[in-house]
Amino acid sequence: MSDHQTTSTEHLRAADPRAVVQGPGYRITVLTSRMLRLEHSPDGTFEDRPTQLVRDRAFDVPEFGVRETETGLELWTEHLHLRYDRGPFTPSGLAVSMRQKAQGAHFTTWTYGDPAWGTGAHPSNLGGTARTLDDVDGATPIETGLLSTDGYTVVDDSTSLALDATGWPVPREGGDDLYFFGYGRDFTDALADWFRLTGPSPMLPRWTLGNWWSRFHDYTTDSYLALMDRFADEGIPFSVAVIDMDWHVTDIDPAIGSGWTGYTWNTEFFPDPEAFLRGLHDRHLRTALNVHPADGVRRHEDAYVAMATELGLDPEAGAAIGFDIGSRAFADAYLRHLHHPHEEIGVDFWWLDWQSGSASRTAGLDPLWALNELHYADSGRDGERPLTFSRYAGLGSHRTPVGFSGDTIATWDSLAFQPRFTSTAANVGYFWWSHDIGGHFGGARDDELSARWYQFGAFSPVNRLHSSKSPFGSKEPWRFTEPVRRVMTEFLRLRHRLVPYLYTAMWDSRTHGVGPVRPMYHDHPREQRAFEVPDQYMFGADLLVAPVVVPLDAQTRLAAVPVWLPAGEWVDVFTGRRYDGGRDLVVHRSLEQMPVFARAGSLVVLADDLTADTGARAESVLVRVFPGADGTTRLVEDDGQARPGLADQQVTVLRQTSTDDETAGTTSVVVSVDVPTGPGVLLHRTVRVELVGVADVASAVVRTVGGEASVSVEPGETGAVLDLGTVDLTEGLTLTLDDVRQAPRDLEAAFFTIVDDALVAYDLKRAVMDAQSALDGAALIAALHRLDLPGNLFGALVEQVAATTGTGADTRRVNP
């Protein structure tokens, strides 16, 4: 019996017999009114055990009806209608129809044999993700996802292995085993039921959401710790230190093989590994080590004798121990001798850099799947949250985050593909991709490209800087020219601040199946435009992100980015400018900024201490309030490291309400914080509040359990700032703001900044400013058009006219 499970058995339950319709050679299980399991077995043997993909079939039984005839049967639910001839599955004998139309699609019927799964299997399918971006320069084909504009998808689980009582993969009987998903455009419900079927997207340790440093480089104890200290001195926060393969011995006897695989510390570089790891922990840095396990264990390894002996091999013979992850005995020895000793001295998790194909010594077992599941389950053996860092092994890989997307080529085409690749992965519930931010290898030095990649990284699921062993490609901000250095530094700081917001989004992914980074159509499934803007995405509950993935225009020195804003009012988080939604526009951004918009009415809670450990709750917070509508948000916290249950949530609800005085042109805003709930909640925090896009507040009064007090209002770069100090939330908090005045639209200042920077004739600059001073609205746009301006300059100016209000802030200023 193996000491280790390949996977958790927490959700291994068979279907309720009342949901089953069964006959000779077939079985139909009604899992929900929109999900059916369709099985056919020539000998009538059916699989009730969990599989590599499916973990829980014990759904509540929905209402359904069945009618048997001489030629077959019909089954119907509220949403689906199945026709089946009771024979082997054929296109003429098995069909499922949607009883409710998917918006924009005709009445949809699937017949057996229609494309179900695989790369590009069905044109209406919205896509999923791919195994790797290794050596990809730009786009790569992605596999089919769970969501479709036709309203249905079929997942084929016929070839996956079954799991025994310990969670170990074992062979199963042949036959068809299909899952029909017919959710129309109810994408959130489809994903929620997907997670019920296959297991939820888990909670990661909170520190995974901070910045990761990773570089393929010959570091030593002294050089690595000195680098971490330099980052701290520069005010650049990191939470994870990834040590690439040179942590282990790589210079070995060629007769043994290459040094690609290794498990023995290189004591020339790290003479005291435990002290080195302790030094990282003392700096609030968690550590991962890179391994390439495919070459097995060779005789030069410290663990060779113990492992060979356990496996019944003769250590004196010195023969290599082959990698055989499908063997229980090998898996036990592999973890016990090659990994646990390093974990005992301080290694927090492993980077499983598997690049050796999908075949193993066990028929049907992908070694990458086995590695991911085995390591993930084993990493939680001490009661803390499991974590591994590895490549995508197909459907169900959402259970074993974090995902390593592979060695990225450092080009604009690669950056341009990553936003859509990342958000589309939410269509299979794979929420936690980690990319090589800045690119791993190839390409050419391009400081602007690097800065834009850092910006995207700040608004990615996991922000991991990485580079190759080349001495020219390292990613320290101080290696770059200004303003790139400053941009990189500020966006790394911004990522650190975003951890409380993103951690709340992680809880939403765990409890509601909502991706922290997701395509626009997840939130707007009945808006056609949402399906046509793959390069923008929602980040958490309230932020819309459209990364800049093209170079600056040579004349305006601004990058043009097309954006679709859904209905409502949106606020640029960097400038405070306000935009009416329900339209398309092209926004233009300097190198220092990127298009990120918050819904009016939202409240975004950020960490306000750059030196704080991201593994702990933020005791100092900055609440960025975006007035203009009523809104509610939650800050969800917990221990951050122990395995969480729903009862462990610590929830703080924040609200804002606005009352307009149209005569005075002012608004009264009330920001309130409910009493935090949950075990061990923080009742005392240091709080600052920023009213984004607000020029002035006549009076501000804060009320807590200690009474009420006036609060001074200071001008900030994008709005008014109030420092509440340390507040007692025992009875909640109310901040009343009277005579709140939005910043007026300073069109002249905005125009001047753009025109002043533009590399065009001075006479043309003067003509633009003359038109702005004399005209407004459509007349101004018409006058600009008559000036025959360069296209991007015209577009940048029109954007300013299109903005509802704004500060006229200098677009060259970084202010996250």
C-alpha positions, 0 to 999 in steps of 0.5 A, spaced: 500 500 500 502 506 498 503 511 503 501 517 498 495 518 495 495 521 487 489 525 489 485 528 495 479 523 496 475 529 499 469 529 493 469 522 491 462 520 491 457 516 486 451 519 483 444 518 486 441 512 483 434 516 483 438 520 477 439 514 473 436 511 467 439 504 465 438 499 460 442 493 456 448 496 455 447 504 456 446 508 462 444 516 463 445 520 469 441 526 470 446 530 474 442 537 473 437 539 468 443 542 464 448 536 465 447 529 463 452 523 463 451 519 457 455 512 458 455 506 453 458 499 455 457 493 450 458 488 456 454 493 461 459 494 465 459 502 468 464 506 472 462 509 478 469 510 481 472 517 480 476 518 474 482 522 473 477 528 471 471 527 475 470 527 482 463 528 485 457 525 481 452 526 487 448 532 485 441 533 487 436 530 483 433 534 478 426 533 476 426 530 469 421 525 465 422 519 461 418 516 455 420 509 453 417 507 446 419 500 441 424 504 438 428 508 443 427 513 449 426 520 450 428 524 456 427 531 458 429 536 463 427 543 464 432 545 459 434 539 455 431 534 451 434 527 449 432 522 444 436 515 444 435 509 440 438 504 446 443 502 442 451 503 441 452 511 440 451 513 433 449 520 430 442 517 428 441 514 434 443 519 440 441 527 440 440 532 445 436 538 444 436 545 448 429 547 450 432 554 451 435 557 446 442 560 447 442 568 445 444 569 438 443 561 436 438 557 433 435 552 436 441 547 438 441 540 437 447 536 438 448 529 435 453 523 437 459 524 433 459 532 433 466 535 434 466 534 442 473 536 444 480 537 442 484 543 439 479 547 434 474 542 435 468 546 434 468 553 431 462 556 436 466 553 442 470 559 446 476 555 447 480 553 453 487 553 454 494 549 452 499 545 455 505 550 454 507 556 451 514 553 450 518 556 444 511 560 442 513 566 438 506 569 439 499 565 438 498 558 439 492 553 438 488 552 444 484 546 446 476 546 447 473 550 453 466 548 456 463 554 454 460 555 447 456 560 443 451 555 441 450 553 448 452 546 449 459 542 450 460 535 450 466 532 454 469 525 453 471 522 459 472 515 456 479 514 456 481 517 463 483 512 468 479 510 474 481 512 481 482 506 486 480 508 494 486 511 495 486 516 489 491 512 485 490 511 477 488 504 475 485 501 468 477 502 467 473 498 462 472 501 455 466 504 452 463 511 451 463 516 457 460 523 455 458 529 459 453 533 455 453 541 458 447 545 455 447 551 459 446 556 454 449 563 455 449 561 463 456 561 463 457 562 471 452 556 472 456 552 467 463 553 471 459 552 478 457 545 476 463 544 472 467 545 479 462 541 483 463 535 478 471 535 478 473 539 484 473 546 486 479 551 484 482 551 491 485 557 495 492 558 494 497 561 500 496 568 500 503 570 499 503 567 492 499 573 490 505 577 491 511 578 486 515 572 484 523 573 483 525 567 478 532 567 474 536 562 471 542 564 473 548 561 477 546 565 484 550 563 490 548 564 497 551 571 498 549 574 491 542 571 492 541 574 499 544 581 497 539 581 491 533 580 495 536 586 500 537 590 494 530 590 492 528 591 499 532 597 499 529 600 493 522 599 496 521 593 491 517 588 494 517 580 493 514 575 496 516 568 493 524 567 491 524 561 485 531 558 485 532 555 478 536 549 476 543 551 478 541 550 486 543 543 484 549 539 482 549 540 474 556 538 472 556 531 473 560 525 469 558 525 462 557 517 463 552 518 468 548 523 463 546 530 463 545 535 469 538 537 467 535 532 473 538 533 480 536 533 487 543 534 490 545 541 493 551 545 489 554 546 496 559 550 491 554 555 491 550 554 497 554 551 502 549 551 508 542 550 504 538 551 510 541 557 512 540 560 505 533 558 506 532 561 513 535 567 510 530 568 505 524 566 510 527 571 515 526 576 509 518 574 508 520 570 502 517 563 500 522 559 496 521 554 490 526 549 487 526 547 480 526 540 478 526 536 471 525 529 474 525 525 467 532 522 468 530 519 474 536 518 480 543 517 478 549 515 482 552 522 484 545 524 488 546 524 495 539 520 496 541 515 491 543 509 496 537 510 500 532 510 494 536 504 491 535 500 497 528 502 498 526 500 491 530 493 492 536 495 487 543 494 488 546 501 490 553 498 488 551 497 481 550 504 480 545 503 475 540 509 474 533 509 477 529 510 472 523 515 473 516 511 473 511 515 477 506 510 475 509 505 480 507 506 487 513 504 490 517 509 486 512 515 488 513 513 495 521 513 495 521 519 490 517 523 495 521 521 501 528 521 499 528 526 494 523 532 496 521 531 503 528 532 506 529 539 502 522 541 505 524 539 512 530 545 511 525 550 508 523 549 501 516 551 501 514 548 494 516 545 487 517 548 480 516 541 476 519 543 470 516 537 466 518 537 458 518 530 457 512 528 453 505 525 455 507 517 455 509 513 461 510 506 463 503 506 465 498 505 459 494 511 459 497 515 464 500 522 463 506 523 467 505 530 468 498 529 471 501 524 476 506 529 478 501 535 479 496 531 483 502 527 487 506 533 489 499 537 490 496 532 495 503 531 498 504 538 499 498 539 504 500 533 508 502 538 514 495 541 514 497 547 510 494 549 503 497 544 498 501 548 492 505 546 486 508 550 480 507 546 474 505 545 467 497 544 464 496 537 464 489 537 461 482 538 463 482 538 471 488 541 472 485 547 475 485 542 482 493 543 482 495 550 481 499 554 480 500 553 472 507 554 469 506 556 462 513 555 459 519 558 456 516 565 453 520 568 447 521 575 449 517 579 443 511 583 442 507 578 439 508 573 445 506 579 450 500 580 445 497 573 446 498 572 453 492 577 455 487 573 451 491 566 453 490 568 460 483 570 460 480 564 456 483 559 460 477 561 465 473 557 460 476 551 463 476 553 470 484 554 470 485 560 473 492 561 476 497 561 470 504 564 471 507 567 465 515 568 464 513 576 465 518 580 461 520 574 456 524 568 458 529 568 452 530 570 444 527 577 442 532 583 443 532 588 448 526 593 448 525 597 454 518 599 452 516 592 451 519 590 458 515 595 461 509 593 458 510 586 460 511 588 467 504 592 467 500 586 464 504 582 470 501 587 475 494 585 473 495 577 472 493 571 476 500 570 478 506 575 477 513 572 476 519 575 473 523 570 469 529 570 464 534 566 461 541 565 463 544 570 458 547 575 462 543 580 458 536 579 460 535 580 467 529 583 469 532 588 475 528 595 474 535 598 475 538 595 469 533 599 465 533 606 463 528 612 465 522 612 465 522 604 464 525 603 471 520 607 475 514 604 471 517 597 473 518 599 480 511 602 481 507 597 478 511 591 482 509 596 488 502 596 485 502 588 485 503 588 492 498 593 494 493 589 490 494 583 494 487 584 498 483 585 492 486 579 489 485 575 495 478 576 495 477 574 488 480 568 490 475 566 495 470 568 489 473 563 485 473 558 490 466 559 492 462 561 486 467 559 480 468 566 478 475 567 475 479 572 478 481 574 470 476 572 465 473 574 459 468 580 458 463 575 456 463 571 463 460 578 466 456 580 459 454 573 456 448 577 452 452 582 449 455 581 443 461 586 443 463 582 449 465 576 445 469 580 440 474 583 445 479 578 447 484 582 449 481 585 455 478 582 461 475 583 468 480 583 474 477 581 480 470 584 481 470 591 479 476 592 474 476 592 467 483 591 464 486 592 457 493 591 457 498 595 452 501 590 447 503 595 442 509 600 441 508 607 442 506 611 436 512 615 434 509 621 433 504 622 439 509 617 444 502 614 446 500 607 445 493 606 442 488 601 445 481 599 443 477 598 449 469 596 449 466 599 456 460 595 458 454 600 460 454 604 466 460 609 468 467 607 468 473 611 471 480 610 469 484 608 475 490 612 473 487 619 471 480 619 475 477 621 468 470 618 467 467 615 461 460 613 459 460 606 458 456 602 453 460 604 447 467 602 444 473 607 444 480 607 443 484 610 449 491 612 448 496 611 454 503 614 455 509 609 457 507 610 465 500 608 464 495 602 462 488 602 461 484 600 467 477 602 469 473 601 475 466 601 475 463 607 478 460 605 485 466 600 486 471 600 492 477 597 491 481 595 498 489 595 497 495 594 502 498 600 504 504 598 507 510 596 502 514 592 507 509 588 510 509 580 509 504 578 503 502 572 507 499 576 513 493 580 512 494 587 511 493 591 517 494 598 513 489 599 507 488 604 502 480 604 500 480 607 493 473 609 492 470 611 485 464 615 486 458 616 481 453 610 483 452 606 490 456 600 491 458 594 495 464 590 496 467 585 500 474 584 503 475 577 504 480 574 509 483 568 513 489 565 515 492 565 509 496 559 509 492 553 513 486 549 509 480 554 509 473 552 510 467 557 509 467 558 516 474 560 516 472 566 512 473 573 515 469 578 511 468 586 511 463 589 507 464 596 505 459 600 501 458 607 498 452 611 497 451 617 493 446 623 493 446 628 488 444 635 489 443 637 482 442 645 483 449 645 487 452 641 482 455 637 488 454 630 491 454 627 498 457 620 499 457 616 505 462 610 505 461 605 511 464 599 513 460 593 517 462 590 523 467 585 520 465 577 521 468 571 522 473 568 527 479 572 528 477 578 524 482 584 525 478 590 528 483 595 528 486 597 522 490 603 519 485 606 514 486 611 508 481 613 503 482 616 496 476 619 493 478 618 485 476 623 481 474 628 486 477 635 487 474 637 493 470 635 499 467 641 504 467 636 510 468 629 512 466 626 519 468 619 521 464 615 526 466 609 530 465 606 536 469 611 539 465 617 537 465 622 531 471 626 529 472 631 523 477 628 518 482 633 514 482 632 506 488 633 502 489 633 495 492 627 491 494 626 484 488 622 482 483 625 487 482 627 495 485 623 500 483 622 507 487 619 513 483 616 518 489 613 522 488 607 526 480 605 527 476 601 531 471 597 527 468 593 533 461 597 531 463 598 524 465 605 521 461 611 517 465 616 513 460 622 511 462 626 506 458 633 504 459 637 498 463 632 494 465 636 488 468 632 482 474 634 478 472 638 472 474 636 465 480 640 464 480 639 457 485 645 455 490 641 460 489 634 457 490 637 450 496 641 452 499 635 455 498 631 448 500 636 443 506 638 447 509 631 447 507 630 440 512 630 434 509 634 429 509 641 427 509 647 431 503 651 427 499 644 427 500 644 435 497 651 435 492 650 431 489 644 435 489 649 441 486 654 438 480 649 436 480 647 443 479 654 446 473 656 441 469 649 440 467 643 444 464 637 443 462 635 436 464 641 433 471 641 436 472 634 433 469 636 426 475 642 427 480 637 429 478 632 423 479 638 418 486 639 420 488 632 417 492 630 424 496 624 424 491 618 426 493 617 433 494 624 435 487 625 432 484 619 436 488 621 442 485 628 442 478 625 441 478 621 447 479 627 451 473 630 448 469 623 449 471 623 457 465 625 461 470 628 466 477 628 468 483 631 472 487 633 466 492 629 469 499 629 466 499 622 463 506 621 464 505 620 471 505 613 474 500 613 480 497 606 481 
